Amino acid sequence: MRLQRRKNLRYTPRPQNPFMLYRRDMAAKSEFVGLKSSEVSKKIGMMWKNETTEVKDLFNAMARLAEKRHSEKYSDYSYTPKRKKKESQ
């Protein structure tokens, strides 16, 4: 399990979606070396919007495989989002 800076030291990561896999693949290219992470994300986000359906289908298939591997590794994982506390005025 991955260590997290938060209070809980045992943290199960969420499975990667198609864009996360695409971003990781694209960010490894030399054209993004030395750029801030926020700049890389913006550029890759624009690239993702302009990608063909064939490329998106490929990353959708990769995400399904990643989901399968994730469920094998973390069989008891269940995504439960935390509700944000409302600020009282």
Stockholm file with secondary structure:
# STOCKHOLM 1.0

chainA/1-89         MRLQRRKNLRYTPRPQNPFMLYRRDMAAKSEFVGLKSSEVSKKIGMMWKNETTEVKDLFNAMARLAEKRHSEKYSDYSYTPKRKKKESQ
#=GR chainA/1-89 SS CBCCSSSCSCBCCCCCCHHHHHHHHHHTSGGGTTSCHHHHHHHHHHHHHTCCHHHHHHHHHHHHHHHHHHHHHTTTCCCCCCCCCCCCC
#=GC SS_cons        CBCCSSSCSCBCCCCCCHHHHHHHHHHTSGGGTTSCHHHHHHHHHHHHHTCCHHHHHHHHHHHHHHHHHHHHHTTTCCCCCCCCCCCCC
//
